[in-house]
Amino acid sequence: MRDAAPQTIYLADYTPFGFIIDSVSLHFDLDPRKTRVKSRIAFRPNPDATDNTFFLHGENLNLISAMIDGTPVTPKLTEAGLTCDVPDAPFVWEAEVEIDPTGNTALEGLYMSNGMYCTQCEAEGFRKITYYPDRPDVMAVFTVTINGPHPVLLSNGNPVSAAEHVAEWHDPWPKPSYLFALVAGDLVAHPGSFTTKSGRDVALNLYVRPGDEGKCAFGMQALKESMKWDEDVYGREYDLDLFNIVAVDDFNMGAMENKGLNVFNSSAVLASPETSTDMNFERIEAIIAHEYFHNWTGNRITCRDWFQLCLKEGLTVFRDSQFTSDIRSASVKRISDVIDLRARQFPEDQGPLAHPVRPESFQEINNFYTATIYEKGAEVIGMLKLLVGDDAYAKAATLYFDRHDGQACTIEDWLRVFEDTTGRDLTQFKRWYGQAGTPHLSVTEAWDHGKLTLHFKQHTPPSAATPDPQPQVLPIAVGLIDQDGDEVEETNILEMTQAEQSFVFDNLGTRPIVSILRGFSAPVVLTQDLSDADRAHLLAYDTDPFNRWEQGRILARSSLMAMILEGKKPNKDWLKGIRAVISDEHLDPAYRALMLGLPSQSDLARALAEDGHTPDPDIIYAAVEATRAAMAKSYANLLPTLYRRHTVSEDYEPDAIQSGKRALSNAALSLLTRIDDAAAAQKQYDAADNMTQQLSALANLIHAGKGSKAVQAFEAQWKDDRLVMDKWFGLQVMEADPEEAHEVVETLTKHADFNWKNPNRFRSVLGAFAAHHGGFHHASGAGYRLLADWLIKLDPLNPQTTARMCSAFQTWKRYDADRQALIKTELDRILAQPDLSRDTTEMLTRIRGA
């Protein structure tokens, strides 16, 4: 039967746990089906608690025995945990439980991944390992003994002792249970070392399966660069003798920051030129940095409760974005982050899944690992830094680390260090954490004899999460460009705090063109009444890289909207402007490659819906394809030169310089393929000696309808490499014609190597299909039925992955009545399943609505 009605948990109801833990000792006797876990925990009453009920979380545990101070006890057991009478004084709790790692297909707690033991305890997985107060504000020092017939036995902290089949670990830093980790198996270590600024030597290891040793060097180098960057920029040194990373094939997320023992999805750490693309390398670099940076922003200082999740995740995303910007291209990174924000977080903010950066309530915390928590949370940190300035930000961050080391904190703690450092009142700024929705910002101009007045209005649409949103603090970065293309006013940060507010620029010679929201200084939707000519002028001359790209993107969207709604042809002035930019050899190739991009089909559907139109996925697809064809024709004499000039002939390096060149040459190739009958793509595929070039060529061949032989050859070449085969599966879906996409997916799900129980493989096919706008939204509803069938199949085994995939349906109300009816039918069909998980039930109930 379905679980009882999910319990809603409220931020306002937070109370401290009734007991403090002084120490935790765990002993594991590993067995695939019957692992025994013995716990010995020293408790004492918490003087700050108002409720001293002794409740320990526990799920799917077979309790063998329990004792208090050596005396057996019989606790009261429920599906959620246990309660027991305990002394009103310090005491020692001991328990032994039995768990089944092999049967744990949800990949939470202790589970098996191809013969290897692995844990994933965030957010609430530790309760599936033993009985414990599984909440982030309960922090303790752990000592762990592992007994098992495996050459490698790992846990958090530093090794204490090791003998054959037995290892003991001690983590001297107090941590919550979600940061506990254990790994055991037949693994090979890729070693390294790092010397901290204070001169302490740290041993580094990247543990992988035999055969993956050749894919570790880049990950190790990225780790060292992250450690050095955190010392140089934030003054944070690593604090253990050892730092281990383990690559795991079956993992619901990208990686996990467990103290001293990071567990990574294999796709987020293993890399080689032959098997990984430039984007893979950059993603790996960023994820390794992110998880390492958590050592301070998440581990040494954690969150008091899960409502404060953005305190560790938003802050750490901001820090890893800073890192990537520093070692690669800052402008390209900023644009890429905004593209991702608009593609993932804006729809979330504008739909049934909207929630504040700090939610007020939840039923299943796994459903709140969202773009709002991560990406919007990072944007909030960026705005705060912009408002107070770099120096004040650095001082406040240092105060945060000094004041709160070893604590479980709240958003209030974070904001207070900025108030104490700067003297600012951040009461209104705090609304960014408490209100859902994306603010809409509009601006009008008034010109009067050398005086320019900018009048801004802000409005956040109400939602179920925030029915009456109030004005936010908006840092609006503004510059002025004159008619000759010169910057007459460098970037000013205008601080908007009211619903309507005006700002004046005096003593101007001629009326300038206003460059607003430079660097995307606030996560808002901007409405600015500029003519196409003015936008083209900013595209040509704006000194802010983001806004220069933005004007090109707006002109592209305007052109596409006119094609979709009025049947017009692509805008010639926009085509001319983009040509000028991509021809400019003084500009970063990676930046020029971004200039050749178009708004996504989903983004166009959103824009149409916001303007009161019903988007037709077929017409949107046709308009995008016609635009790409027009670009190819317009740039026909430029593309061969652009392609050849930026083709890299040197030995492969995944650095910013080479990656940028390959990005531009492959962007040119995608257009060239449309006019040369895929001849250049075939030549590149045949000659490719790295995955970036091979996969780009394959994508173009498939899109051109000439990829059947290459698809077969690619499979034959890479059938034994699981991560490359994920690419093979996903690419065929992404490049499929909308009319055939659901059939392509059905065929691939019948492939012998489609292991739907592996999250990476499931996402490579069904995740790619959900992102295929035209294919997923095929008018027949076949796409909706296909995804629903697979979600129903996956949910009993892996609720986390299922629930996250449900977000594919979140924009369903923007489409026509027939599509809405088809989607509603599938939502109801999934919700009618008798044993649907709490995770999926909550997600679909919110999406479905009334």
LOKOL-573349 format. One record per residue (C-alpha): x, y, z. Coordinates in steps of 0.02 Angstrom, whole numbers, plus 32768, in hexadecimal, padded with zeros to 4 digits. Layout:
XYZ ...
//
This chain:
800080008000 803180B57FE6 808981098079 801B816B80F0 7FFD822080C3 80A7827780C3 80CA82E3815A 80EA839A8137 817E83E18196 8183849B81BC 8216850E81DA 81B385678261 81A884C582C5 826384AE82D9 829E847B8386 834A843D83BB 8365838383D5 8350834F848A 83FF8308849B 84B483308472 852682A9842E 85D882A5846F 861882148405 85E181918388 863180E7836B 85F5807C82DB 86287FCA82AF 85FB7F7F8206 86007EC681DD 85E47ECF8122 85787E5280C7 851A7E708022 84757E37806D 848E7E3B812A 85037EC6815E 850A7EDB821B 851F7F8B8261 85487FA48319 853C80538361 857A80988407 8544814C8424 856381BB84BB 84CC822B84DB 84AA82B1855C 841283218574 841083C38511 83F184558588 83AF84C084F8 832A844384C5 8273845184F3 8247839D84C3 82B18311850C 8259828284B3 82DC82028480 82B281E083C9 832C8194834D 8309818D8293 831180E28240 82C9809981A1 82D47FE98158 833C7FAE81ED 83347F068244 83597F2B82FB 83BD7E9E834A 83DD7EEA83F4 83DE7F8D8456 842E7FBF84FB 843D8058856A 84D8805B85D8 84EE7FA185B7 843D7F7085E8 83CB7F278561 83337F908537 829A7F7784C9 827880178469 81D3803D8413 81E980278358 818D807F82CA 81AB808B820E 82048130822C 8273810082C0 826E80D88378 824D81268421 828C80EE84CA 828F8125857F 833C816785AA 839281AE8646 838C8267866C 844B8266866B 84D8823585F4 84C6818385B2 850A810E852D 849580C784AB 84C780278452 846A7FD283C5 84877F4D8342 84247F4982A1 84257EE38201 840F7F338155 840A7EF680A0 847F7F5C8030 84567EF47F95 839C7F127FA7 83B57FCD7FBB 838D80047F09 835F80B47F40 841B80D97F52 8401812B7FFC 845C80ED8095 84D3805A807A 84BE80057FD1 851A7F9D7F50 855C7FDF7EAB 85A17F537E3E 85EB7EF67ED2 86277F927F2D 85DC7FD17FD0 85B080897FCD 854D81048035 84E4819D800D 84A081ED80AB 846A829B8074 83E682CA809A 839B823E8105 83F681A080D5 8451817E8178 83AF814581C9 83B680B18152 845E807E819D 843980848258 83C980D782D8 8402818B82F0 83C3823F8300 83D582588244 83CD8316823C 84558393820B 845C83F282B0 849583588311 8553835682FB 85CC82D88345 8679828C8335 867581E282DE 86E6814A82F0 86C180C08272 86FE800C8266 86DF7FAD81C4 86EE7EF181B7 86E17EA6810A 873F7E3A808B 87717ECD801D 881B7F197FF6 87DB7FCB800F 87747FFE80A9 875680BA80B6 86F881318128 870381E7815F 8799823A81B0 884581EF81CD 8876813781D2 889680F78282 88C88045825F 88BB7FC381D7 88CE7F0781D3 88977E828158 87DE7E9E8136 87CE7F1D81C5 87E57FDA81C6 87C4805E824A 87A581168223 879481AE8293 874F8257825E 878382DA82DF 870B835E829C 8657835682DB 85DE8336824C 8526830E8231 84F4826181F9 84D182968145 858E82AB812E 85B681F98161 8603818D80D9 864080DB80C3 868880888027 86CA7FD78017 86FF7F767F7F 87837F457F02 87C67FF17ED7 8867803D7E97 88AE80DF7EDC 88F2816B7E6F 895F81C57EF0 8993827A7F01 89C682F77F86 89AD83AC7FB6 8A0C841C802D 89A1849F8082 89D78553809B 8A04852B814E 8A7784A08112 8A0E8407813E 8A15837680C3 896F832A808D 896682818037 88E9827C7FA7 889A81E37F56 881F81CB7ECA 87D981197ED8 879480C87E3B 876A801D7DF7 87F87FBC7DA5 88037FF77CF1 87D780AB7D17 888480DE7D54 88A7813D7CB2 881581B47CD1 884E81FC7D77 88D7827C7D52 8865830D7D27 87F882F37DC1 889282F17E31 88D483927DE4 882983E57DF8 882983B57EB0 88D384047ECC 889F84A27E72 880284AB7EDD 886584987F7D 88DD85227F4B 885185967F11 87F285847FB5 889085B38013 88B786477FA3 880886907F92 87AF86608034 8842863780A6 87FF858780C6 887C84F980E1 8852844180E0 884983F6818E 886B833A8184 890482D08159 88A8827D80C9 882B82A88041 87DA821A7FE1 8766821A7F4A 870E817C7F0F 86BD81657E63 861781067E6B 85AF80CE7DD6 850580CB7E2A 84E581757E78 844A81E17E78 84A582877E73 854982CF7E33 85AF82BD7ED2 85AB82C87F90 861C832C8003 862C82B08093 86B782EB8107 875E82AD80C3 870A82298055 86B182767FC1 864681FB7F60 863382267EA8 85C681EB7E1B 864781A17DA3 860F821B7D1D 864182AC7D8D 86F682797DA9 873982027D23 878082577C89 87F5823B7BF7 880582947B4F 87C981F97AF3 872C81E07B5C 86FD828C7B9F 86C9832D7B4A 870383DC7B77 865D83F57BCF 867B83577C34 872583977C6A 86E0843F7CA0 864F83ED7CFB 86C683777D57 873684097D86 86A184697DCC 865583D77E2B 86FA83A77E7C 870F845C7EB0 865C84657EF1 866C83CA7F5D 871683FE7F9F 86D884AD7FC9 864F845C8031 86D7842D80AD 86BC84DA80F8 8614851080B1 85B0847780E1 861F8409814D 867E847481CA 85E684E681C9 85478488819E 848F84B5819A 842284B18235 8391845E81DA 836884318126 830984D4810D 83B685258110 83F584B68082 841D854D8016 84978587809D 850F84FF806B 84DA84DE7FB7 84BB858E7F75 855A85CE7FC7 85C1853D7F84 857A854E7ED4 85AB86057EDA 865A85D47F11 867085527E89 863385D17E08 86B7864B7E47 873985C17E35 870985977D81 870386507D54 87B386687D98 880385D57D3D 879F85DF7C9B 873C866C7C49 86D886D67CC3 8663871A7C3D 864286707BEF 862386257C9C 85A986B07CC8 8547869C7C27 854385DF7C3B 850285EF7CEC 847786647CB3 844585EF7C26 843885627CA5 83DA85CF7D22 835986027CA1 834785517C60 833284FD7D09 830C85777D95 829C85F67D3F 821B85727D0C 8222852E7DBD 820485DC7E04 817585FC7D8D 811985577D9F 80C784E27E1C 816F84B07E68 819885637E9C 81E285757F49 825185F37FA4 830C85DD7FAD 82E785B18062 82428550805F 81C6856180EC 819084AA80E4 81AF8406808C 81728353808D 820882FD803D 82AE8358804B 82F782FC7FB5 827F83607F48 82D084047F7E 837A83E57F32 8344845E7EAB 838584E57E38 833585637EAD 839B85267F41 843D85157EDF 844185907E4E 83CD86177E8F 841F86037F39 84C586297EE5 847C86C07E8D 844587057F36 84F986F67F76 8536874E7ED8 84BD87DF7EF3 84F487F07FA8 85AA87F87F73 857F887A7EEE 852388E67F6C 85A788E67FF5 864288E07F86 86D188657F77 8730889A8013 869888988085 866487F0803F 871087A78068 870B87ED8119 865B87AB8137 868786FF80F4 871E86F68167 86B3872A81FB 863686A281CC 86BC861C81D0 8708865C8272 8664867582CD 860885D78299 868E85518282 864884AD82C4 859584EA82C8 84F184C5826F 84B4856E822F 842585CD81E2 840E8652815C 840186D081EA 84B086A18224 84F486BC8174 84A08765815C 84D187A08209 858C879881E3 856D880F8152 8507888481C0 858E88818245 8618889D81C5 85C58926815D 8544897581D0 84BE8956814D 840D89228179 83E988868110 8335886F8149 82EF8894809C 837888348043 8344879B80A8 82A58796803E 830E87417FB7 831186AA802A 825986B0805B 81FB86D97FBA 81DD86667F26 81D486A67E74 823F87047DF7 823087C17E03 8200881C7D63 825E88BF7D4C 822A89437CCD 827E89E87CA1 824A8A857C45 82B98B177C14 82A38BD37C13 83218C487BBF 83288D027BE3 83BA8D6E7BAB 84498D017BE6 83EA8CAE7C74 83B78BF87C65 83378BB37CDF 831E8AF87CEF 827A8AC67D40 82728A127D7C 81DF89A97DB4 81EB88FE7E04 8164887D7E19 816B87C77E4D 80D5875F7E15 807987127EA9 807F86567EC1 803B85D57F39 80E285DC7F95 80E2869B7F9D 803386E37F81 806487977FA9 811987B67F77 816A88587FB1 81EE88C27F58 829C88777F57 834788C87F64 838788CA7EB1 843B88F67E83 842989397DD0 84CE894C7D75 84C089D77CF3 85378A217C72 851E8AA27BE8 855B8A907B33 85598B257ABC 852E8B247A03 85E68B1179D4 85F48A727A3B 86568AC07ACA 862D8AA17B7F 85FD8B497BCB 85CC8B037C75 86238A6B7CBE 85C189EA7D1E 855C8A307DAF 850289C27E2C 84568A0D7E49 840689C87EE7 834A89B97ECF 82E3899B7F6D 823689DA7F3F 81AD899F7ECB 81D28A387E5F 82718A9E7E61 82CB8B1B7DF2 83858B3D7DD8 83CE8BD57D7F 846D8BEA7D16 849E8CA17CFB 85138D037C8A 850A8C917BF4 85348CD97B4A 84C38C6F7ADD 84408BEF7B05 84968B477B25 84598A967B12 84428A487BBD 849389A17BE4 842C895B7C73 844588C47CE3 84FB88B07CB4 8545880A7CE7 849287D47D0C 84A2882E7DB2 83FB87EC7DF3 839587507DC5 830187AD7D7A 82A087B67CD8 82CA885F7C8B 825888C17C17 82B389507BBF 826689A87B2B 82F989B07AB3 82EC89B379F7 8340892B7992 83BB89AF7958 83EA89DA7A0B 83FC89247A37 846A890A799F 84D3899E79D8 84EC894D7A83 851188A87A2F 859C88FF79D0 85E289727A58 85AC89457B08 864689337B76 85EB88B87BE8 85FF88097B9F 855F87C87BEB 84F288557BAA 8542884B7AFF 851187937AF9 846787BC7B43 843B88377ABA 846687B47A38 83FB87367A94 836887B17A9E 837487D979E5 8379871F79BE 82DF87017A2A 8285879379D9 82AD874F792C 827186A1795C 81D286E379AB 81A98743790B 81C686A478A7 8157863D791B 80C886BA7929 80CE87157883 8128869F780D 81B5871B77F0 826586F177B8 82FD86FE782C 832F87B17855 83BB87E877DF 83FE886E7854 841387ED78DE 846B87757866 84DF88037833 8505883178E8 853087807919 85A087707880 8603880778BA 861C87BD7966 8651870F792F 86C9875B78B1 872387BF7937 87C4875F795A 87E687CE79F1 8756877C7A4E 876286DB7AB2 873386477A40 86C885FC7ACC 866886A07AD7 864C86A47A1B 860E85F17A22 858A86277AA0 855886B47A29 852C863079A8 84B285DE7A20 83F685F67A19 837285FD7AA1 8338854E7ACD 829185127A8D 825285087B3F 828885BC7B5B 822785F17AC1 818E85937B00 819C85F07BA6 81AC86987B4D 811486737AE3 80AD86407B7A 80E086DD7BDA 80A587467B46 7FFC86F27B49 801986787ABA 800785BB7ABC 80AD85707A85 80AA84EE79FB 8145847F7A0B 814084507952 814185057918 81C985317996 823684A47956 821C84D978A2 8249858D78C9 82EA855A7921 831C84E97891 82F685727812 835F85EC7876 83F28574787C 83E3855B77C0 83E0861877A4 847A862C7811 84D585A777AC 84A785FC7709 84D186AA7748 857B8676778A 85A385FB76FF 8643865376C8 867D8669777C 865B85BE77C6 86E685597770 876885D877A8 872285E37857 872085267863 87D1850D7824 881E859E7884 87E0855C792B 87FA84A37911 887E84707990 8910840D7947 8979840579E6 897183757A62 88CF837C7AC3 88C683E57B60 882284067BBE 885384B97BE6 87EF85577BC3 885385887B28 884084E57AC9 878F84C87B07 875B85737AC8 87A385527A1C 874D84AA7A0F 86A984F87A49 86B1857779BB 86EA84FD7936 866084827965 85DE850E7969 8616853978B8 860E84807889 8559847378C0 852C84FB7843 85A384C077BD 8551841477C2 84B184627782 8502849D76E1 858B841E76BB 8524837E76C5 857F83507767 8625833A770C 868B83987790 8633833D781D 865B829477D1 871182C677B7 871D8301786B 86CF826178AC 874981F6784B 87E082597888 87AB827E793B 8827824F79C3 87C382957A55 871082857A90 86E5833E7A78 8706833479BE 86BF828779A8 861C82A87A03 8600835179AE 861883027904 85A482737931 851C82EC796A 8524834978C5 851F82A87860 8486826B78BF 842D831278AC 8452831277F2 840A826477DF 84B2821B77B1 84E781CF7856 84B08118784E 855D80D27826 85B3814578A1 85378116792A 855F805F7910 861A80807909 861480E779A7 85B8805D7A04 86347FDA79C9 86C680477A00 868280777AAB 860A7FEC7ADE 86787FBE7B73 8683806F7BBA 85E880917C21 85FC814F7C28 861981627B6D 858380F37B4B 851A816B7BB3 854B81EF7B33 851E817A7AA4 8471815B7AEA 844F82117B12 848D82597A6D 841781F07A05 838582317A6A 83BB82E77A67 83D982EA79AB 833D828A797C 82B882D9790F 82218308797B 81B082947917 82228200793B 8265822979E8 81F081BB7A4D 8211812A79D7 82CD814479EA 82B881407AA7 824E80A37AA1 82D3804E7A37 836080837AAA 830580467B46 83047F997AF7 83BF7F9D7ADA 84207F177B39 848B7F9C7B8E 83F980067BCB 84067FE67C86 8374804D7CC3 83A2802D7D79 844180937D63 8417814D7D7A 849681877CF9 845381147C72 839E813B7C9C 83C081F67C92 842381E37BF1 838781A47B98 82EC81DD7BF6 833C827D7C37 837582AB7B88 82C782857B46 827482F57BC9 82E683827B8D 82BC83637AD6 823583E77AC7 81E783B67A22 81F482FA7A3F 81B582F77AF1 8123836B7AC7 80F0830C7A2A 8039832D7A0A 800D82747A16 803C82707ACE 80AE81DB7AAD 813C82347B06 80D682537BA1 809D819D7BA8 814D815C7B8D 819A81C27C1A 8109819A7C8F 811F80DF7C6E 81D580E87C9F 81B781537D39 813780D57D76 81B6804B7D5B 824780A57DB0 81ED80EE7E48 81E7804F7EB2 82A3803A7E9E 82E580EC7E9E 826C81727EDA 82EE81FE7ED8 831781F07E20 825F81D77DF5 822782727E54 82AB82E07E03 827A82A37D56 81C682D57D79 81F8838B7D61 81EC836A7CA6 813183877CBC 813A84297D21 8115849E7C8E 807F843B7C4F 800084C77C64 805685387BE3 802484C67B51 7F8284AE7AF2 7EE7845B7B3B 7F0583B67AE2 7FB683A57B23 7F7F83DA7BD1 7EFB83527BD1 7F7982D07B99 7FF583027C20 7F6F83097CA5 7F3E82577C79 7FF1821C7C94 8005827C7D36 7F67822D7D79 7F9F81817D3E 8043818F7D9D 7FEE81D47E38 7F7481427E35 7FFF80C37E50 7FDC806A7EF5 808E806F7F3B 80CC81157EF8 815B815C7F5F 814E81F67FCC 81CF824C7F5C 816E82367EBB 80C482527F0B 80F882FC7F4E 814583337EA9 80B482FF7E3C 803183417EB4 808383EC7EAD 809583E47DF0 7FE583A47DD4 7F9184267E42 7ED684337E51 
//
